[in-house]
Structure formats: C-alpha cells, structure tokens
Amino acid sequence: DSCHKIESGKYEYEVCIFGKATQRDIGQKSGGTHLGSWDSVLMENGHRTLKWDKGTKCWNGPVRSAEVIVTCGRATKILSADEPETCRYVFTMESPIACDEQFKLNNSL
C-alpha cells in the first residue's frame, strides 16, 4: 500500500491506496476513525477518482466514505481535504499517474 497524509484543521488524514482511509487527531500515532476500505478507481470527468467505502458509521448519520480526485503533478501528494457532506470526505491529490504521455516525456517520468 502507498499511503499519503495531510493535516487539515485539527485532524490528520491518511489514505492508503489499496488499503484504508483514516482520520486522526493531529499528533495521534495510531487508531483514529475508519473512513473506509479501498473500493475502486473510476474515471469521472477526465480525472481518476479513488474510492474508499464502508467506514465507521457516523453518529445519527451515514457510513463514512472517502474519495480522492487525482490531478496531474510531478510528485504524488495530497493537496487538500474537505468534508462537503456529513461523513463524506473528499481529497485532491496530484500524481504522475494522472498525467498524459506528453507530460511524462517532458518531465522524465
């Protein structure tokens, strides 16, 4: 699994490709809230979207889920974290996996 982290607000988020997605308080080394287990990769609106589902149920709400929208970039890193709806987490990530062949050639990737 390739794991990537970002701090946003009072939380650190970690998404592991082919693994799980987790939310922890900043400084917490283990445990945390399970946002979901790896589910799929979709092509939506010209972008790769990575999906995790079946996370911990929210109190009085839905089961948590996460998605990462991947855009073209030289390094693989998470750029932002958001919770647009209760217990649905959306991250943006840049990575060479989202780049076209010309970008890869121009940047020796």
Beta strands, then each sheet from edge to edge (+ up, - down):
strand 1: 2-8
strand 2: 11-17
strand 3: 20-25
strand 4: 33-44
strand 5: 47-54
strand 6: 65-72
strand 7: 77-85
strand 8: 88-95
sheet 1: 1+ 2- 3+ 4- 5+ 6- 8- 7+
end
